[in-house]
């Protein structure tokens, strides 16, 4: 989640960077990408836990 926060902060900082362009859609994409990554991470961890419980 900290990577997603850093991406959002970088997008906001682009307001003051003359060579860069600020775009609200990039922030939305960063949030959606972070949410998707978090959900995949949770799914993988829960499936590992279930598989570990089945072995006992």
C-alpha atoms as an extended CHARMM CRD file, in Angstrom:
* protein
*
        56  EXT
         1         1  UNK       CA              0.0000000000        0.0000000000        0.0000000000  PROA      1               0.0000000000
         2         2  UNK       CA              2.9230000000        2.3540000000        0.5850000000  PROA      2               0.0000000000
         3         3  UNK       CA              3.9190000000        1.9900000000       -3.0750000000  PROA      3               0.0000000000
         4         4  UNK       CA              0.4310000000        3.1020000000       -4.1120000000  PROA      4               0.0000000000
         5         5  UNK       CA              0.6900000000        6.0910000000       -1.7870000000  PROA      5               0.0000000000
         6         6  UNK       CA              4.0560000000        7.0080000000       -3.2840000000  PROA      6               0.0000000000
         7         7  UNK       CA              2.6110000000        6.8170000000       -6.8040000000  PROA      7               0.0000000000
         8         8  UNK       CA             -0.2550000000        9.1270000000       -5.8350000000  PROA      8               0.0000000000
         9         9  UNK       CA              2.1570000000       11.5700000000       -4.1830000000  PROA      9               0.0000000000
        10        10  UNK       CA              4.3360000000       11.5480000000       -7.3060000000  PROA      10              0.0000000000
        11        11  UNK       CA              1.3080000000       12.3060000000       -9.4780000000  PROA      11              0.0000000000
        12        12  UNK       CA              0.3880000000       15.2690000000       -7.2690000000  PROA      12              0.0000000000
        13        13  UNK       CA              3.9840000000       16.5520000000       -7.3270000000  PROA      13              0.0000000000
        14        14  UNK       CA              3.7840000000       16.6860000000      -11.1120000000  PROA      14              0.0000000000
        15        15  UNK       CA              1.7210000000       19.8580000000      -10.6930000000  PROA      15              0.0000000000
        16        16  UNK       CA              5.0100000000       21.6650000000       -9.9640000000  PROA      16              0.0000000000
        17        17  UNK       CA              7.2200000000       19.8360000000      -12.4950000000  PROA      17              0.0000000000
        18        18  UNK       CA              7.3850000000       21.7660000000      -15.7710000000  PROA      18              0.0000000000
        19        19  UNK       CA              8.3510000000       18.6990000000      -17.8530000000  PROA      19              0.0000000000
        20        20  UNK       CA              5.5570000000       16.5060000000      -16.4410000000  PROA      20              0.0000000000
        21        21  UNK       CA              1.7830000000       16.5520000000      -16.8610000000  PROA      21              0.0000000000
        22        22  UNK       CA             -0.6840000000       16.0950000000      -14.0060000000  PROA      22              0.0000000000
        23        23  UNK       CA             -3.6090000000       13.8310000000      -14.8380000000  PROA      23              0.0000000000
        24        24  UNK       CA             -6.3450000000       12.8100000000      -12.4250000000  PROA      24              0.0000000000
        25        25  UNK       CA             -6.8330000000        9.6000000000      -14.4210000000  PROA      25              0.0000000000
        26        26  UNK       CA             -3.3040000000        8.5290000000      -13.4390000000  PROA      26              0.0000000000
        27        27  UNK       CA             -4.2460000000        8.8530000000       -9.7670000000  PROA      27              0.0000000000
        28        28  UNK       CA             -7.3910000000        6.7790000000      -10.3150000000  PROA      28              0.0000000000
        29        29  UNK       CA             -5.3210000000        4.1490000000      -12.1460000000  PROA      29              0.0000000000
        30        30  UNK       CA             -2.7980000000        4.0620000000       -9.2790000000  PROA      30              0.0000000000
        31        31  UNK       CA             -5.5640000000        3.5780000000       -6.7090000000  PROA      31              0.0000000000
        32        32  UNK       CA             -7.2300000000        0.8260000000       -8.7520000000  PROA      32              0.0000000000
        33        33  UNK       CA             -3.8920000000       -0.8990000000       -9.3530000000  PROA      33              0.0000000000
        34        34  UNK       CA             -3.0580000000       -0.7480000000       -5.6540000000  PROA      34              0.0000000000
        35        35  UNK       CA             -6.4640000000       -2.1210000000       -4.7060000000  PROA      35              0.0000000000
        36        36  UNK       CA             -6.1420000000       -4.9430000000       -7.2300000000  PROA      36              0.0000000000
        37        37  UNK       CA             -2.6500000000       -5.8180000000       -5.9380000000  PROA      37              0.0000000000
        38        38  UNK       CA             -3.8980000000       -5.8180000000       -2.3500000000  PROA      38              0.0000000000
        39        39  UNK       CA             -6.8090000000       -8.1250000000       -3.1960000000  PROA      39              0.0000000000
        40        40  UNK       CA             -4.5360000000      -10.5560000000       -5.0690000000  PROA      40              0.0000000000
        41        41  UNK       CA             -2.0960000000      -10.5510000000       -2.1440000000  PROA      41              0.0000000000
        42        42  UNK       CA             -4.9120000000      -11.3040000000        0.3100000000  PROA      42              0.0000000000
        43        43  UNK       CA             -6.2780000000      -14.0710000000       -1.9220000000  PROA      43              0.0000000000
        44        44  UNK       CA             -2.8730000000      -15.7450000000       -2.2490000000  PROA      44              0.0000000000
        45        45  UNK       CA             -2.2390000000      -15.5470000000        1.4960000000  PROA      45              0.0000000000
        46        46  UNK       CA             -5.6550000000      -16.9400000000        2.3860000000  PROA      46              0.0000000000
        47        47  UNK       CA             -5.2560000000      -19.8330000000       -0.0670000000  PROA      47              0.0000000000
        48        48  UNK       CA             -1.8460000000      -20.6470000000        1.4690000000  PROA      48              0.0000000000
        49        49  UNK       CA             -3.4130000000      -20.6460000000        4.9220000000  PROA      49              0.0000000000
        50        50  UNK       CA             -6.2130000000      -22.9570000000        3.7830000000  PROA      50              0.0000000000
        51        51  UNK       CA             -3.7410000000      -25.3010000000        2.0660000000  PROA      51              0.0000000000
        52        52  UNK       CA             -1.6080000000      -25.3730000000        5.2270000000  PROA      52              0.0000000000
        53        53  UNK       CA             -4.6370000000      -26.2070000000        7.3850000000  PROA      53              0.0000000000
        54        54  UNK       CA             -5.5540000000      -29.1260000000        5.1190000000  PROA      54              0.0000000000
        55        55  UNK       CA             -2.1700000000      -30.7640000000        5.6870000000  PROA      55              0.0000000000
        56        56  UNK       CA             -2.7090000000      -31.2160000000        9.4470000000  PROA      56              0.0000000000
